[in-house]
Amino acid sequence: MRTKFELYLDLIRWNRPAGWLLLLWPSLAALWVAAGGFPGWHLLLVFVLGTILMRSAGCCVNDVADREFDRHVKRTAQRPVTSGQVSPREALVVGGVLALAAFALVLTTNALTVQMSFAALAITLIYPYAKRFVSMPQAVLGVAFSFGIPMAFAAVQSQVPLLAWLLLVGNLFWVLAYDTEYAMVDRDDDLRIGMKTSAITLGRYDVPAVSVFYLLYLAIWTLALWTPVNGWVWCGMLVVALAQVAWHVLLIKDRTREGSFKAFRLNHWLGFTVFAGVVLGLLLA
């Protein structure tokens, strides 16, 4: 029998950092853009730790909300809450403690960032239930996973300019791309239990749609950041990013579980590539 501590680590996906990296890279990129360069160690620490904590808290809420569905899905049937090794109450307590720790970090910033953290929490709580009613719940996740962008601008500038919202919209398309790949893994199970996902809604257009989502993400960020960053650096980043997109499309084109899941897991490298383009582009601007 595994110890409770090991089960709690499994509950928050501690051994799968790809999830919080997907949240982290756009938030850090926004920090650098808002600050025009290195944002300082305080804000860097707040956003790195806050991202890890909130992603972990979100996993707890999601597993409690989906426990009856997850038992019918091959990939999720053995999760701690679904398998009964951790009770829903325990999971919510763990999630609550993690969310409070993240909020304590936010309190070290400014009033606007604190206010926005409540909106971020609300979206995090809404998402697990959106899968029951919204045909493209990945769009709700896109907002939740992109909310670190306006919060970064709020923390640095005490305001949220139009640029922040433009970057959020662009990042939303990236989330649509990688979470549709994720949904393709469970499509047969989700169809059987009546879960709504973008992979089901898009049907045979799923692969073309994922390709378009990736391109819209990169196009919007290019439009938003072309002026503040070095154009040569950004173009170099785009070559690397587009090569990764092409690789992802090849992985998902046959719609296999293995290929779709591998494409999803590789997305944090795409996020890192864009972040590196922002950092170097600002440094050499």
C-alpha positions, 0 to 999 in steps of 0.5 A, a space after each residue: 500500500 502506498 503512503 498517503 503522502 505518495 497518493 497526494 503526490 499522485 493526486 497533484 500529478 507531481 511526477 508529470 510536470 508537463 501540466 504546470 510547464 504549459 501554464 508557466 511558459 506563457 505567464 513568464 513570457 508575459 512577465 518579461 514583456 510587461 517588464 521589458 526584460 527581466 522582471 526581478 526575482 520576487 515576481 519570478 518566484 511568485 509566478 513560478 511557485 504560484 503556477 505550480 501550486 494552482 495547477 496542483 490545486 486544479 488537479 484536486 478539484 478536477 479529480 473530485 468533479 470527474 471521479 464518476 466519469 474517470 472510472 470509465 476511462 482507461 487513462 484515468 481509472 486508477 487516479 487516487 480519488 477515482 480508485 477510492 484511495 483518497 476521499 473527495 474530502 481529502 482531495 478538496 482539503 489538499 487543493 484548498 491548502 495549495 490554493 491558499 498557499 498560492 494566494 499568500 504569494 499573490 498577496 505580496 504583489 499589488 491590489 489589482 493582481 490580488 483582485 484578478 486572482 479571484 477571477 482566476 480561481 473562479 475559472 479554475 473551479 468552473 472548468 471541470 463542470 464545463 465538460 458536461 455542458 459546453 461542446 468545446 470545454 477546451 475554450 474554458 480551459 484556455 481562459 483558465 490556462 492563459 489567465 497568468 498573462 493579464 495577471 503578470 501585466 497587473 503585477 508589473 504595471 498595475 494595469 492590464 493593457 490591450 497587449 495582455 488581452 491579445 496575448 491571452 487570446 493567442 495563448 487560448 488557441 495554443 491551449 485549444 490545440 494541445 488539449 484537443 490532442 489530449 482529448 483525442 486520447 480519450 475520444 472513444 471513452 468520452 463518447 461512451 460516457 457522454 462527455 463533451 470535448 473538442 475532439 468529439 465536436 470537431 470530429 474528422 476535422 480535428 487534425 486540421 483544426 489543431 493545425 489552424 489553432 497552432 498557426 493562430 497562436 503563433 500568428 497572434 503572438 507575432 502580431 502582438 510582439 513584433 515591435 518590442 522584440 528583435 525581428 531576426 530573433 523572433 523569425 528564428 524562433 518561428 522556424 523552430 516553433 513551426 517545425 515542432 507544429 509540423 511534428 505534432 501534426 504528423 504524430 496526431 494524423 492517424 489519431 492513435 492514442 499513443 501519437 496524440 498523447 505524445 504530441 500533447 506531452 511535447 507541447 511544453 517544448 513549444 511553450 519554452 521555444 516561444 518564451 526563449 524567443 521573447 527573452 532573447 528578442 527583448 534582450 537584443 531589441 
